[in-house]
Amino acid sequence: MKTTNFFSGSFLLLSLFAVSFLAAASSLSAQEERRVSHILVESKAKADEIRKEVIAGGGDAKAFKAACYKYSKDPTTKRLGGDLGFIRKNSGYDPRFSAATFSLKEGGISDPVISNFGWHLIHVIKVKNAAPAAVAKPATPAQSSVEKAAQLAAQQAATAKKKAGEATAGQAPAKPATTPAKTEPAKTAPAKPAAVKPAPVVRVPVRRSILSPKRSVTLTLESILSGFSSRGAQLNFRKEAAVELNLTLRNGGRADAKVPSPELLPLGFDVVRLSDNKQMQGDFVKVGKPANYFVNLKSWEITGLVVSLNDYFPTLTPSGRYSVNWSGVTFARNIESRFPDVKNLPNFSALRAEILSRQYLRTRKVFQDRSRNRANFGRNSFEFSVFDSPVAGTKYYARVNFNTGGDPVVFELSASKPAGGNLVALQQFVDLANEGFYDRLNFYDVQEGNYALGGCPNLNGMGVPPQTRAGLKNDDEAKHTAGTVSFVTRVSPRVGKANGGEVGSIFFVSLKDHPEWDSEHVPIGKVVEGLDRIGKLSAQTGIASIVILTEAEYNGESPDVTLAPAPVAPATPDGITTGEPEVLITTSKGALNVTLFESKSVNAVGSFITLAEKGFFADGPGDGKMTFYESHEQDGKTLFLVTGSPTNDADGGPAYKIMDEEPNDLKCERGSLVMLKEYDPETDTYIPHTAGSQFFICIQDIPFYDVNEQFSVLGKITKGMDVLDKLAKGDTLDSVKILKKRSHGYTNFNKARK
């Protein structure tokens, strides 16, 4: 693990814009600007050596940029040649860095300059001399803008009054109203009592300011390969290669923030193997004890490190698709396990509560996304794959998961000739699937009993991926029988079929025999599970993900991937069901058996089961447990109880939010579990797509919510209503155990964009 503390070009530009926005316009107009690039290294001796090399190479921008590519330890600006853009004296840089920059002439290269980030060489590319601020002439009394406005308002008022008088003078006097005839009062049915609106569940104010003291610290995950691939392959690591990520912490708020020491950030990683949806066991022996467990990150300051996930997750190298996310709950658990003395910090209880809160750290990821549909877009987890190039004569499998849940469709993939077009087409499909290209696409044209077309980013048959493969033919002479999976191959009329065609991302499944396509398109496999389901798909059914497996993995012989230690064990194979999942919620007053409505609440159930299998609901503040921290009363009766917060307040959550469900007939009635959304007191509404881990249990029917609010009903109690009647505010939520679930994975639920 290489720790760095660097300036990030893209982040600093955003930061500088915000700082500049806060400054007075007159002051900014008089400031000098300089376009600067820099090289960051670990020692003065190294900086001196690099400076000599740059001078020997001509001492110009070209030589400086070449040295930056070669030596700089700033992984974000390195690929930009160290370019930081235009900066000003008050742009918020380290004073030593700023002083050295503005002491140079245009084209100058500094001696080594130390800052809190390391040793820099600075090159001033261009200087913009500030134009003198214009001096405004004092306005004469007649020219005063205030008086002009007052005069205009008076003139308009006088004109309006005059027109109104003229209109009144031209009208006949109004006749007095006649006395209405007496009539019998109409007989009406007694009015039904209006539904009583319950008090808001939780008054969570909307955080509209980008400079809010909460959620001001952002952790960015970026592949080390970003910027070096034209097609997004920074998401696809070759087998046995290190999976390296850039981690960047940026404080975008006005106030300083306490954050974990950068070298401790890996303790918060949750890594899930998507082929079997199991959380991987982390080994954090290599995380050394830092000088300080927590550091003070100043306003607009950036720090970070380059980390190899293989150092902490040794079973990562087997092929497969993974997701990595940073979790405050995981971090708190792992830092206490790895460094027990952290609990001796005088303010650790407060820090821990802050870490567990939903607002503590916002995660985002950066990569060159050339597909608007990529699953990573708008999600908190960073998805990547580890996979080698397919080999001729070897079977692979593609598990196609859908956003509506249910069992996946499985393709068996293969190609027989080592240099044939079928193998190249197979490589294209595997690359696109592993890069997440097919995520959130769909089968946009399904002709039942004939064919099903999918994989077009434009949803109209005209879209193409970042890179296509040309000159491909059906060299394996595979037949288009029912179930064949094949690429749509476009053949140029000028070239003809004899020279092959071009494949992009669009593929189709033959739902009957199509021998006429054998010489035109390039097959890559066949459907071995779920062919009947494909013929019934609609254009609204989206692909959640396509996971590529080796034959051994498909047959259940995948390498041992142990579960992270958690208080609650996941469902066993005996707990698999084709119906609705069932869970057992244990409280301090007894147990509640709950049926989850996966068929109608896919996102809510997917998130709930994923969190339950991680042991999320068994972890409360400090060494305590989650509680039913809020109770709502109306007319002397308890309406509902709120729980699911790791901080036992309105701010606790899993560091992500989920999409609301499509409208359905599920009701907020007695015994229902309902996902909690944030409430905006300014508009007196609940904010869409803001549910996380918190939910409330209805003690009474709440018909008002069924009519006026779009809450996602998660499930309903089937046994334990007597326990529900005993529950009260302050009782604990001890555990959530999965009794039954479907055989597919649950991590591919749709998270809301931030």
N, C-alpha and C positions, 0 to 999 in steps of 0.2 A: 504494500500500500504506500502510495506516494502522497504525502500531505503537501498541499499548496495553499497559498493565500493570495489570490490573484485579482486583477482588474478584468472584468468581463466586458468586451466591447459592446455587445448588444444590450446587456443589462445596464451598463453605465450610461449608454445613450438615453435609455428610459429614465434612469435616475437623474441625469443632468437636465432632461426636459422638465421633470417634476421640480427640481431645485430652481431652475430658471423661471418656471411658472410662478414660484412663490416670490421671486424678486420683483422689484419695481421696474416697469418698462423703461422709464427714463434712465435708470441706472444701467440696464442691459444694453441700451443703445449706445452707451459710451464706452463699452468694454472691448478690449482687444481679444480676438479669437485666434487660436493656433491649432492647426491640425497636427496631431501627434501620433507617433507609433512608438512602441516600446518592446524591449526584450527583457523577460524576467528570468533570473537565475538565482542559484542558492548562495553564491559567495562573491565577494569582491574580486578575488583572484580570477574566477571564471569570467566575470564581466570585463575585467581588463584584457584578458586573452581574446575575448570575442570582439572588443573594440578595435584591437590591433588588426584583427582579421578583416573587419569591415573597412577600416582605413586602407589596408593593403589592397582591397578589392575595388577601390575607387571612392569609397566614402560617400556614395550616393544612396538614393532610395532603393535602388535595385540590390545593392550589396547588403544594405540593412535588412531588407525583406528576406533575402536568401539566408542570412544568419538567423533571423527570427524563426523561419521554418525549421532550421537545423537545431537550434539550441533552446528556444524559449520554453519555459516551464508553465506558461499560462495556456492551458489546452483550449480555451475558448477563443482568445484573440490570436493564437498561433496561426490558425488557418487563414486569418485575415492579414497576415504579415505584420501583426502587432498593432494594426490601425485602431486607434481609439476615437477617431473623428475629431471634430473641432471642440476645444475646451476653452474655458475662461479661468481667470484667477480664482473666482469664487465658486468653481464647479464642485467643490467638495472633495478634491483629492488630498492626499497626504501633503502637508505644507512643504516638506522637503522635495517631494516630487514636483509640486506646483512651482516652487521657487526655481528649481533647476530648469524647468520647461521654459519659463518666461525670462530666463537669463540668456537663452540661446538665440542666435540669429536664424533666419530661415535657411534650412539645409544643414543646420548644425547638429552635431552628435555629442551628447553629454559624456562626461566622465561617469564612472559608476555612482549611482545614487541609491542610498538605502531608504527604505520605508518599512512600514509594518508588514508589507507583503514580501519583502526580500530585496534583492539588488537589481536595479534597473539600468538599462541603457536607453536613452531617450533621443528620438530623432524628430526634429521639427520639420514637417513636410511643407507647410505653408503658413504664412502669417497674414491675417486680415486686420489691417489697422483700423481702429475704431473711428468712425466719422464723428465730427463734433456734433453735439446735440444742438438741435435747432432752438434758437431763443425766440420765444413767443413775444410779440409786441403787446403792450398793455392795451386792453380794450377800452375805447372811449365809452362814456355813459350810454350813448345812443347805440353802440355796438355790443352792449352786454347781452350775452346769450340768454341770461335769466330774464332780463327785461323784454327781450324779443319774444320769448316764449309767453310771458305774461300778457304782452300786447296782443299777440295772436289769439290767445285764449279768450281775451275780452272781446275782440272783434267777432270771433265765432259765436260767443254767447249772445252778443247783441243781434247778430244776424238771425240766429235761431229764434230769439224772442220775437223779433219783428215778423218772421214767417208764421209763427204760431198765432200772433195777434190777428194777422190778415186772414188766416184760415178760420179763426173763431168768428170774426166779423161777418164772414160770408155764409155762415150756417144758420138755419132756422132754429128757434128755441125748441128744445126737446119737450115732447108731450109727457104729461104725468102718466105714470103706469096705471093701468086699469086694475080694479080689484079682481083677483082670480076667483073663479067659481068654486063653490064648496064641493069637494069630492070626498068619497069614502077612502080612508087609508087602505092602500093595497096590502093584501095578506101575503106575507113572505115567510119562508121557512126560517126557523131559528138559525142564526149564524153559528157555524162551527168555531170553536175556540182556536185562535191562531196558535201556530206552533211557537213555543217559547224558545228563544235563542239562548243557548247556554253561554256562560262566560267563556272567553277565549281559553284554549287549552294551556298554552304557554305564551306569555307575552315576550317574544324574542324580537327586539327592534331590528329593522332592516339596516344593514351596514352599507350605506351608499358611498361613503367617503373612501377613496383609495388610500388615504392617509390615516385610516382608523388605527388606534393603538392596538387593536386586536387583529389577527390574521395578517399582520404586516410582514411577517417573516416567510419567505418562500424558499422551499427546497426544490431545486431543479435537477432532474435526472436526464443525462444526455449521454448517448453512446459515444465511446471514444472514436468510433468510425465515422461519426457524423461529419459531413462536409467532404468526404473522400469517395462518395459513391453517387452516381447519377440516378440510381433507381431505388434508393431507400434501403440498401442492403446492410445499413448499420443496424438493422433489427435482426440480422441473420448471421450468427457467428458459426464458423466452421468448427467441427468437432475437434477436441483437444486444444483449441485456441482459448486464451483467457477472455472471459467476459468482463471487459473493463467499462466502467461508467465514470463520467465526470459528475461530481456532486457539487452543487453551488448553493450556498446559503446567502440570501440577500435580504437585508432589512429595509423594506420599502416604507417604513413609517417614520414619523417625526421623532418618536421616542426611542431610546436605546432598548435593547431586548436581551434577555438572558437566553442563550441557546447552548445546546450541547457542544462540547469541544469537538471540532470537525472529525478527529480521528475516532470518535465514539459513534458517529452516525450509522455505521453498519449494524449497530445493535438494534436498530429500529426496523430492519428489513424483514418483510414477509415475502418469501419466495414460494410460489405455487407452481407445481408441474401440471400444466393444463391437460396433458394426455390422460391423467387419472385424477386430476383435481385434488392432489394431496399437497399439504403444506410440508415443505422440506425442513429438516432439522438443521439448525445453524450451529457451527462450531466457532466460538469466538475467543479461542485461546490466543490467537494472534493479535487480538486487540489489547494493546499495552495500556498501562495506567498513565493518564496524562498528568501534566502539572496541575491542571484545574479541570474538574469534571464539567463545569459550565463556564462559559466566557461571555463577556459583554460585547454584543454586536451593535456598533453605533448606527445611528440613523444613516441610511443609504450606503452602509458598508457592505462589502461582498467578501466572502471567504469560501473555501471549499477544499476538495481533494479529489484525486483520482483513485478509484477503488476497483479491485478485481473481486468479483463475486465468488470466484473459485476459492479464494482464501478463507471464506466463511461458510461456503456451501460446497463441500468436496464432491458430492454426488451430482453436481451440475453438468458434468461433461457428457453423460449419456445423451443420445439424441432426444429431442423433444422440444416442445414449446413451453415457455415459462412466462410468468408475470411477476414483477417485483414492485412492491409498494412499501412506503415508509409509514409505520404505525407508532403513535405515541404509547399505546398500550403495550406493544411488543418491546419498545425501547425501555419503558419503565421496568418491565419484568426482567429483561436481560441485563440492564445495568445493575440492578439490585442483586442478581445472581452472580454476575462476573466480578463486581466490586461492592461487597456488602457494606464497606465503610462509607459508601456514599450516603447512607441513611444518617450518618453522624453530622452531616452538614446542617448548620443551624436553621437554614431556610428550606430544607429539602421537602418538607410536607407541602409547602406552598408551591414549590417548583414542580413537584410531582402532580399536584392537582392541575396546574397549568398545562403540563405535558399531556395529560389525559383529556384535556378539553378539546373540543372540536375546532376551536379557533387558534390553537397553538401554532400549528405549522401547516402552511398550504403547499401541496406538492403539485408539480407540473413536470412535463417532459418536453424535450426538444429533439427534433430530428427533421431531416429534409423530407417532409411529407409531400409526395407527388400524387397522392390519391385522396380525394375529399372524403372517402368512405372509410379510411383506415380506423380500426377499432381503437387504437391508442388515442385518437383525437378526442379530446374532451374527457378522457378518463384519468383517474388518479394513478392507476398502475401502469408500469412500463412493461410492455409485452415484447418478448424477443424469442428467438429460436436458436438451438444448437443442432446443426444437421450438416452432414456431408453430402456431396453430390450423389444422386442415385446411380446405381451400378446395373448394367444390363444383366438380365436373367435373375434379378432379385425382386422379391415382392415387397411392396410397401402398402400402407393403408392410410386413407384419408377419412377422418371422422368429421362429418359435417354436422355441426350443432346449430339449432335454430333458436331465434329469439322468443318463440312461443313455448319453449321447453319441449318435453317429451323425449322419446328415444331418438338418438341421432341416426342419420343415414351414413353408411360406410361404403367407400369405394376401395376396391383392391386395385392397386396401381402396379404396372410392370411394363417392360419393354425388353425384347429379346436380342436385338442386334446392337453391338457396342457403338457403331458409328451411324446408326439409323436415325431417321427423323422422329420416330416414336420416342426414342430415349431423350432427344433434345426437347420435344414437347413435354415429356414427363418432367424434365428438369425445370422447364418454365412454370408448370403448375405447382411443383413443390416450392420453388422460390417465392412465387406470389402468395401461396398459402402461408409459408413461414414468415413472410414479411407483413402479414395481416391485410393484404390487399383485398381479399374477398370478404373481410369482416364488414357487416352492415350492407352488403349487396344482397341480391335475391335471385330467385328464378323468375325473371321478368316476363317470360312467355312460356306458358305450359299448355300444351295441347294433349288432353288426357287420351291415353291410348296411342299416342304418336311420338311426341318428344317433349323435352323440357329444356329451355335455354336459360343459362345463368351466367353471372360473372361479369356483366357489363357495367362499368362505372357510370355510364350515362342513362342506363335503364331503357335504352332504345335500340340496342344492337350496333351502335356506332362508336362506342367508347373503346379506348385502347389503354394499356398500361404504360408506364414510363419506357419500357423497352420491349420490343417484339422480336420474334425469331422468324427469319425468312428462309425460303428454300427447303421447306420440310415436306416430306412425303410419307405415306403409309408403308414404310419399308418392311414392317413386320407382317404386312398383308393380313392384318386383323380384320375380322368381320364385324359389321354393325348389326349385331343381334340385340334382342331386347335386353336392356341393362347396360349396354356399352356406353362408356364415358369417353367423349372425344372432344378435341378442340375444333372450333369452327376455323376452317382454313380458307383464307382469301387468296384466290389465284388471279393474277393479272392476266387479262386477255392477251396482252402482248407477249407474255412469257409462256403461257400455256401450262397445263397440268403436268407435263413431262418434267418440268424443272421445279416442281413443288410450289407451295404457297406459303403465306405468312400467318403465324398464329400470334394472338395477343393474350387476352385474358378470358374471352368468351368461350365457354364450354357447353356441351349439351349431353343429355342422357337420352338414348333411344328407348322409347317405351314399346317398340315393336321392331321387327326386323326391317332394316333399310339397306339392302345390298347395293342400291344405286349410289350410296355415299362411300362405299369402300375405296374407290379410287380418288375421292375428292377431299375427304377430311382425315385427320390423324388421330386414331384412338390411343388412349393412354391407360385404360383399365375398364373395370366393370363394377356394377353395384352388387354387393354381397349382402347388404342389410338395408331394408326399408325401401325397396323399389316401388311397392304399392303406394307408399306415402308420397313419393315424388309426383306421381300422376295426379294427386289431389291438392298439391300446393297452390296457393294463391300469390298474386303479386305483392300482397301485404306481408307475406311471411319472409322475414329477413334472415340472412345467414349470420348467426352470432359469431362463429369462428370455424375455421377448418384446421384441424390438428393432424399433422403428418406423423405416422407411427411406423416403426420397423415391424417386421413380421413377429419377432419375439415379443415386442411390446403389445401388439394386438392380441397375441395368444396368452397374455398375462404373465410373461416371463421378463418383465421390465426389471431393471436393477432395483435393489432395495432402497426405497425412498421412505425414510421414517418420518413419522408425524412429529411436529413440534410438541413439546410437553404441554399439556393442557388439562385443566381439571375435569373436562368432560370428554369422554371418548366418542368418536364418530359412530355412525350406524354400522353394524356388522352386515355381512352378506345376508344373514337371516332377516335383516330388517328392510330388504328391498321390496318395493310394492309397485304395482302398475296403477294404483289409485292415488289418492291424495296423501301427502306426507303427514305423519303424526309425530308430535313431540310431547315430552313430559316436562312441565315447568314446576320446579320445586320452590316453594316459598317458606317463610318462617311460620306460616299458619297451615301448611299442608301442600299437597300436590294438585296440579291442574293438568288434565289430559286435553290436548288441543289438536284439532285437525286443521292443517294449513291448506288454503285454497290456491294451490299452485296453478290450476287450470285457468284461473281468472286473475291472479295476482302474481305473475311470473317474477317481476323484479323484486317485489317485497319478500316473497318466499325465498328466492335465490339468495338475497342478501342476508336474510334471517338465518337460513341454514348454514351459510358460509361462516357467519359470525359465531353461531352456536358451536360449530365443529372446531373453531379456534379457541373456544373457552372464553369468548369475549364477555358473555353475560355473567360470568362468575368472578369478574374482577372489578372491584369498586375502589374508591379513594383509599390511599394508604394500604393497609392490610385488610381493609374492610370489604364489604359486599355492596352490590347495587341495592338500592331501596326503591320502594314506591314513594318517590320524593314529593309528589304533588297530588292533592286530592281536590276535586271540584264538587261543590255542593249546590243544590238548587231546590228550593221549597222544602228544606230540611232533609233532603235525601242526597246521598252520594251518587253523582252521575258516573264518574270514572276515576281511575287511578293511573298515574303516569309513571313509567319506569324505562329501563333500557339505557340510562346515562351512566358512563363510567365515572363521572364526577358528581353524580346525584344532584344535578342542577340542569338548567335549560341549555347550557353550553356544551354538554358532553355528547360525543358522537364518535363514529369510526373514521373520521377524516375524509368522508366522501358523502355524497347525496345520491339518491336514486331517482329515476324517472317515475312520474306518477303512472298508474295503470290506466288502461283504456276504460271508459265508462262501462259499468256492469251492474248487475242486480244485487250485489252484496250490500248488506245493511249494517248500520251502526246500532246493533241491538244487544240486549243483555247477553253477556258472555263473549262478545266479539273482541278480537284484538285488532287495533287500528293503528296504522302508521301515523306518527306525529309530524306535522309540518311546522315551519316557522310562521309566526303571526306578525303582521305589520300593523301596529296600532294607528299609524297615520291614515291608512286606507280601510282599516277594519276588515282586513281580508287575510286569508292564509296564502302564503306564497307558493306557487306551483313548483314541483320538483325540488323540494327542500327536505324531504324525509331522510333520516339516516338510520340510527339504531333505536331511537326512542319510539315507544308505542304506548298506547293507553288501552286499558281493558274497561269495557262498558259494564257498569253495574246495573244500569237501567237502559231501556230503549231510548235512543236520541234521534227521533225522526227529523229534527231540524237539520242535522248534518247530512242526512240522505238527500234532502231536497236542495240545500243551499251550499254545501261544501263537497268538494271532490276528494274525499279521503280514501286512501287505499286500505281496504279491509284485508287483513293478513290471514285471519283464521278465526276459529270459534271453539270455546270450551265445550267438550263433549262429556266430561266427567269431572266433578269437583265444584259444582255450583255452591255447595255448602261451604267450601273453603273460600270461594269468592266472596260470599256474604260476610266472612270474618275478616277479610283483608282490610287494612286501613293504612293511612299515610304513616310512613316510617317503617313498615314491615319490609323484610329483605327478600330479594330475588336471589335464591341460593344457586340455582343451576338451570340450564336448559339442555335436555338430552334428546337426541334424535332417535325416535323409536322405529319409524319407517320413512323411507324416502325412495324416490325413483332411481333407476340404475345410472342415469346420466349425471354429469357433473353439474354443479350449481354456481360456479364462479363467474359464468358469462352473462350475468344480468346487466342491464343497461344503467350505467351511472349518468347522472346529470352533468352537463357541461358547466364549467365554472365561469 
